[in-house]
């Protein structure tokens, strides 16, 4: 799908996009049936429009050098390096995802149609905005979502980098559909900046030595997991209650299944463990149709309905499940 700008404003056009996938078979007969997915999204915003943080520059090219040409380049470099080394004990699947900016479409599609069985995928490593490490800072998310990942990542040499480990395995990027499907994930990210989703996200601002250091570190992580006798196992990370903070708003914990739906409502791809959504009984596969008395037809409707409430409030939730409506009750939490 792409956006065009004309005299009548922003117009959406349908189109076809594709994930780009390469598979490097494992070299150890005992481990090759298991795989690690290394992924990055290759799409950006084109000429701006929806998603741009420069609304006065609609029509200007948004290059997306960091978001996410940096991750795309890193995955290509990793594919070349592992291939030149003769592979790894476990199978490596390299994926450049389409449609991340329009709702994790490519990664959600891959999870439904994997080239290597999802149940035999022991880790998904996602690289998104890895080209501008400030003071060498590299954030590694998801380290509590798989057994041994925090210890493994923290034990590896990271010359030129300062690691910041984060346990939470869920964020708005392409690893989230994998975690929602029960797979351990790691999310590599060098942080947001003032050029995010703007025409100023250009190649000359990429920190080439920093990007090389990040890519080398990811290679060490992948090589270690690929050779480990026992792979990481999925860990259900509970959503801990957060202290009250002014302005952070209510938290529900629904993970939407992005993309267009044939019927009104928000299809649930998963729920955050321990969240108000899970405690209320919301399940993957449900379709949210009402929230706090507001009819929900789109994600925007749900966001509007959620903002009308405060943490600690009880709300009625209606989902469509197996063709029938189910009425649930949730008590909203505090957003982190």
N, C-alpha and C positions, 0 to 999 in steps of 0.2 A: 504494500500500500504506500502511496506517496501523496504529498500535498502539493497542490498547485495554487498559485496566487494570481488572481485576475481582478477585473473590475468589481466582481461580485464578492470578492473576499476569498477566504480559504475554502478550497474544494478538495474533498478526498477522492482518490481514484484507486480502484482495486488493481492489484498486481500480484505477481508471483515472486516469492523469495525462496531461497534454499539454504539449508545448512551445508557447509563444506566439511567433509569428513575424510580423515586418513587413518588407517589402522596399521600399526606396527606389531606383528605377532610376537608373542613372548618366546623367550629362548629356553626356558626351563619347562620341560614336559609336565612337571608336577604343579607349576604355578601358572602356566600360559592360559589356562581356561578362565583365569580371573583377570580383570582389566582395571586400569586407571584411566579416567577420562580427563583430558586437559583441554579446557575450553576458554573461549573469549568471544564476545560479540563483535561483529565487524560492521554493523549498521550504525548510523548516527542520525542526524536530523535534517540532512539535505540542505534545503533553503530556509530552515527555521520553521515558523508556524507553531503548532502545538508542541509543547515541551521546551521551546526556546525561552531562555531567560533574558533575551534581548528583543522584546516585542516590537520595538521601534525599528528593528532591522529585518523584518520579514522580507524574504527574497534574497537576503545576503547568504552566501555560502557559509555553512557551519562545518568547518573541516573535521572536527572531532579528533585532533591529533592525539590527545591523551585519552579521550573517551570515544572510541576505544581502539584507535590505531595502535596505541602502545601495547595493549594486551594481545591484539592480533599479531603484531610483529613478534612478540615474545613467544607465542604459541608456535608460530612458523619456525622461529629459531630453535625452539625445543625439539620440534619434529626433526629438523635437519641434524641437530646434535645427537639425538638418540639413534637416528637411523645411521649416521656415520660411525657411531660406536658399536653398531651391530645389534641394537635393540636392548631390551631389559628382560629380566626373568618373567615378569608378568606382561601381558599384552597392554599396549598403550593405544588409546583412541584419542586422536586430536580432532577437535571440533571447533569450527568457526560458526557461531550462531547468527542467524538472521533474526530480525524483529525483536531484539531486546528492548529497544526504546519504545516500541508500541505495546509492550506488555509481556516480556519474556517468552515470546511466541516460539522462537526456535528451540530454546531449551525445553520448554514444555512439550513441544512436538517430539523432541528426541527421547524424552523420558517415556513417552507413549510408544515410540517406534525406535528403540535402540538398535544400533548395528551390532552391539555385543550385549548379551543378556543382562538386564539390569540387576538381577539377583546375583550375578557374578561380577558386578562392578564394585570394587572395594573402596574406591575413593573418587570423588570428582574435585579437581583443582581448577578454580575459576580465577582468571586474571582480568581485572576490570580497572582501568585507570591506574597503571603501574609505571607511568613515565615521568612523574614529577615528585620524587621523594624529597620532602623538605627536611634538611638536616639528616638525611639518610633514613628517615622514618618509613618503615614498611609495616602496615597493619596486616595481621593474619587472623582472619575470623574463622570461627567454627571449630576451634581446637578442643572444645569440650563435647563436640558432637560425634566423636569416634574414639574408641579406646586407644590410649597411648599417644594420641596426636599431640597433645600439649607438651608432653615430655620429649617426643621425637623432634618436633619443630624447634623447641627451645634448646636442644642439645647440638644442633647443627651449626657449623661455622657460617657466619654472615658478614664477611668483610665489607666494610663500607656502608653497612646498614645498621639501623637501630630498630630492633623488632618490638612491636607492640602486639601482644597476643590477646585475642578476644574470644571468649567462649561461645558467644551466640552464633549459631549456624544459619541464621535467617537474615537476609537483607534483600533489597530490591535489585537483585542481579541474578545471573543465570545459574548459580549453584542452588538457589532456593527450591526449584522444582525437584531436584535430586534429593535434597534433604527431606522434603515433604513425602517423597516416595520411599524413604527409609534407607538412604545411602549416606555414609559419612562424606563430609565436604570440607574443603578449605577455600577461603576467599582471600586473595592477595590484592592489596589496594594501597596506594600511596597517599590517599587523602584528597579531599575536595579543594578547589581553588576558585579564584574570582573569574576564571575563563570557562568554567563549567557551563555547557549548553549555550555557549555564545560564539559568535564568529571569531573571537580572539583566541580560541583553542587551536593554536597553530603549531606547526612542526618545530619552529625555532625556539619554542619554550620547553621542548622536551629535554630532560636531563639524560643525555645518551649514556654517560658512565653509570648513572643511577639506574637506568632501565636495564643495562647489562648486568649490574649487580643483582637486581631483583630476579632477572631471568636465570642467572647462575644459581641463586638460592633456591628457586623453585625446582630447578633441575636436581639439586641435592635432595630436596624433600621427596620428589617423585622417585628418584633412584633408590632412596632408603625404603620407601613403602613398597616399591616394585620388587625388592629383594628380601623383604622381611618374611621369615618363616610363617608368621601368623599375621594376617592383615588386620587393620583396624575394624572394629565392629561398631555398628550404629549405636549411638547413645541418645536416649530421649532426654533432651535438655528441658527442664522445667522452666517456666516463666516465673521468675521470682518477683514478688511484689516490690515496687519501687517506692521510695519516699516521695511524699507530695512535693511537687515543684510547680510553681505558678506558671500557667501558660502551656504546660505540656499536654493537657487534654486527656480524654478518656481512651482506654485501651480495650480492645475486644479480642484480638488474636486470630482473626480470620485470614487465611492465605487464599486469595482469589485465584481462580483458574482464568488466566488472561486470554484474551481473544474474543471474537464475536460469538454470540450465542443465538441459537435459533429461536429462543423464547426469552421473554423479559425475566430479569433477575440476575443475580450474581452467583455463578457456579463456584462452589467451594472446592479448591484444590487440596486443601489441608487446613489444619488448625494448629496453632502453636501449643506445644505440650504445657499443661498446667494453666492455660489461659482461660479467661471468662468464656470464650466460645466453646472450648472443650468441656469445661465444667457444666455449661448449659446443655450439652449433648449434641452440639453441631458436629457433623461428620463430613469427611471428604465425599464428594459426590452430591451433597445437598445443593439446592438452589435457594439462596436467600431472596425472599420476595417482600418481606415487611420487616422493619426495624424500628422499634419505638413508636409505632403508629404511622410511620412513613412508608409508602409504597416504594419498593426498590426495584427499578428496572435496569439500572446501570451502576457501575462503580461510583460515578459521581453522585448518584442518589444515596448510595450507602455512606459515602464520605460526608455528605450534608447531614444525613440522619444522625451519624455518630457525633458530629460536632455540636448537636443540639443538647447533648447530655454532659454530665460531669462524672468524674471518677467516683465510684461508690454507689451510683444510682442503679436501680433495677430497671431493666427494659424488657419488653415483650419482643420475642423474635419469632418470625414465622418462616419456615423453610419448606420447600417442596421436596419430598423424598418418596421415591417409588410411586410417583403419580398422585400422591396425597399430601395435603398440607399437615405439617407438624408444628404445634405451638410450644415454644420453649421460653424459659425465663433466664436471663443473664444478669449478673451484677458486674458492672464495668470496673476495670482496674485503672491504675495510673500509668500513663504512657511514660516510658523511659526518656 
